[in-house]
Amino acid sequence: MTGTAIAGIVGGIVCLLIVVVIIWLIATYNKLVRQRNQVEASWAQIDVQLKRRYDLIPNLVETVKGYAAHEKGTLEAVISARNSAVAASNAEPAARADAENQVTQTLGRLFALAEAYPNLKANENFIALQSELANTEDKIAYSRQFYNSAVQTYNNATQTIPTNIIAGMMGFRPKTFFETAEGERGPVQVRF
């Protein structure tokens, strides 16, 4: 073999390696974009369900108000928590999760309050609103699970070798999980 033939083979191998690296870079970048978009889309689904919950809460409070008007503190706490959550609607997931956990806790107190009023528990409007809110809470839980799964997949991709090299160069940053409150993580301790 002559020197030019060897140089041609080496040049061809180098060109092939460059093409393979470029294809890998493009494929990795596109994968990261798809995963980031999945995280954002799943966050939008949480947002839809939370807005639905925000719309239900005032109706529920008004229904309870007619039966338990003297329980003003609980009703105001629910509305205050709702308003705080609405105000945090553009916040990062961690801050938003804190606000949403407050809503969940105050709603729990509202439903506990309803147990003390048999006429309220029998009210068809209250029952329908409570059912709708429970359905919405289930959808929020599912959406949260889907979001956290998308975040985990995205974060794994941005933090593992060799994808983390591309992620770092292109500005892909880890996302935050939407976590539950401490009280929601385990069984509730019952005291007598």
Secondary structure, 3 states (H helix, E strand, C coil): CCHHHHHHHHHHHHHHHHHHHHHHHHHHHHHHHHHHHHHHHHHHHHHHHHHHHHHHHHHHHHHHHHHCCCCHHHHHHHHHHHHHHHHCCCCCHHHHHHHHHHHHHHHHHHHHHHHCCHHHHHCHHHHHHHHHHHHHHHHHHHHHHHHHHHHHHHHHHHHCCCHHHHHHHHCCCCCCCCCCCHHHHCCCCCCC
